[in-house]
Amino acid sequence: MRYIRIIAMPPGEAPERIRAAWIGIVLPLAETKGPQPGIWITQGVLGKDRGLLARVKRLLGILSVEQPSVAYAVEVLSAIESLRLHSPTAAVWWERHTPHLLVPGRRFCFSTVCCEEVSTRA
């Protein structure tokens, strides 16, 4: 199994203190069809692209510009459990604000600029 360590605050929609809580955590990489890191089209975790305004824009043919990013994919449930050991408060934030992500098969993508590969979980 391959692992990454979060070495810098990941970009994203979560509050800065919640994103900073990831620093230092070692996470197992998800099983993917392609190589890791990979090129992923990502969505914000807070669902801003799924709201009413986003739906109206899609109906009108106004599409948001998505930028691919080079990132490592990890399973959300595993990542949250690892986070809980490091920062229970941050884990609770994810549970309260992103319940739509807390299902088997969902993945977080961590940009390569905030990670390093490590050989073991320890």
C-alpha positions in Angstrom: 0.0 0.0 0.0 1.2 3.6 -0.8 0.8 6.5 1.5 1.0 10.3 1.5 1.7 12.8 4.3 0.0 16.1 4.2 2.8 18.7 4.5 1.0 22.0 3.8 -2.5 23.3 4.1 -4.6 21.9 1.3 -6.6 24.4 -0.9 -10.4 24.2 -0.7 -13.7 25.5 0.6 -13.3 24.3 4.2 -12.3 27.0 6.7 -8.6 27.5 7.1 -8.4 26.0 10.6 -10.1 22.8 9.3 -7.8 22.6 6.3 -4.7 23.2 8.5 -5.7 20.2 10.7 -4.7 17.9 7.9 -1.0 18.9 8.1 1.1 16.0 9.4 -1.5 13.2 8.8 -0.5 10.1 6.8 -3.2 8.7 4.6 -3.4 5.6 2.4 -3.9 6.2 -1.3 -7.2 4.9 -2.8 -7.2 2.2 -5.3 -7.6 3.8 -8.7 -7.6 2.6 -12.3 -4.9 5.1 -13.3 -1.6 6.2 -11.7 -1.3 8.2 -8.5 -0.9 11.1 -8.5 -3.4 11.5 -11.2 -5.1 14.3 -13.1 -8.6 14.9 -11.5 -11.5 17.2 -12.1 -12.6 18.2 -8.6 -15.6 19.8 -7.1 -15.8 21.9 -4.0 -16.7 20.0 -0.8 -19.4 22.3 0.3 -21.6 21.7 -2.7 -21.7 25.3 -4.1 -21.7 23.8 -7.6 -24.9 21.7 -6.7 -27.0 24.6 -5.4 -30.0 26.2 -7.1 -28.0 28.9 -8.8 -25.6 26.3 -10.2 -28.5 24.3 -11.5 -30.1 27.4 -13.2 -26.8 28.2 -14.8 -26.5 24.7 -16.2 -30.1 24.9 -17.6 -29.2 28.1 -19.3 -26.0 26.5 -20.7 -23.7 28.5 -18.6 -21.1 26.0 -17.5 -18.5 26.6 -14.8 -14.9 26.3 -15.9 -13.4 23.4 -14.1 -9.6 23.1 -13.9 -8.0 19.7 -13.7 -5.5 19.3 -10.9 -2.7 16.9 -10.2 -3.6 15.2 -7.0 -3.6 12.1 -4.9 -7.0 10.4 -4.2 -7.8 9.0 -0.8 -11.0 7.4 0.5 -13.0 10.0 2.4 -14.1 7.6 5.3 -10.5 6.5 5.9 -9.2 10.1 5.8 -11.8 11.3 8.3 -11.0 8.5 10.7 -7.3 9.5 10.4 -8.2 13.1 11.0 -10.2 12.2 14.0 -7.1 10.8 15.7 -5.2 14.1 15.0 -8.0 16.6 15.4 -11.4 15.4 16.6 -12.9 18.9 16.2 -11.9 19.0 12.5 -13.4 15.6 12.0 -16.7 16.7 13.5 -16.7 19.7 11.2 -16.5 17.4 8.2 -19.3 15.3 9.6 -21.6 18.3 10.2 -20.9 20.2 7.0 -20.3 17.5 4.4 -22.5 14.5 5.2 -22.9 13.9 1.4 -19.2 12.9 1.3 -19.3 10.4 4.1 -20.3 7.4 2.1 -18.2 4.4 0.8 -16.5 5.1 -2.5 -16.2 8.9 -2.1 -12.7 10.4 -2.4 -10.8 13.5 -1.4 -8.2 14.7 -3.8 -5.1 16.3 -2.2 -3.0 18.5 -4.5 0.5 17.2 -5.0 1.8 20.6 -3.7 0.6 19.9 -0.2 1.6 16.2 0.0 4.6 13.9 0.0 4.7 10.2 -0.6 5.9 8.2 2.4 6.7 4.5 2.6 4.8 3.6 5.7 1.9 4.9 7.7 4.0 5.4 10.8 
